[in-house]
Amino acid sequence: MRLNDLRPAPGSTHKRKRVGRGTGSGHGTSAGRGTKGQKARTSGGVRPGFEGGQTPLHRRLPQRRGFKNITRKEYAVVNIDDLEERFEAGTEVTPELLIAGGLVKKMKDGIKVLGDGELTKSLKVKAHKFSKTAEEKILAAGGSVEVL
């Protein structure tokens, strides 16, 4: 066998279809575009999503607009007043304790403590995020804040 004997495998190559080059080729006259009509013309055709004038699907279903941010973090929320009524003074409040106590059903991407309500007890709170007001209220009550 020599280099000049090499051939592609049978059926692996196809001849290019040259359209609009005479009727004898089998692809002449209308060049495979059918007869007349918008799609037979040069730069004919409709934009993506166009449905002939009827309201297109992407406008009939408004809830399908926008996009979903794949990096979005969703935090389980706990308020200061929940901590006030559930825990004794001096308790170290952890995410595990919040789940066990039923304050948080599902952790999601972490736990965020919000500042709704008043806090009179000093608590050591460990969470993934704190609102400014929550942090201020915990520290004002003599507690401590730890971001996980």
Beta strands, then each sheet from edge to edge (+ up, - down):
strand 1: 76-79
strand 2: 92-93
strand 3: 111-114
strand 4: 124-127
strand 5: 129-130
strand 6: 144-147
sheet 1: 1+ 3+ 5+
sheet 2: 2+ 4+ 6+
end
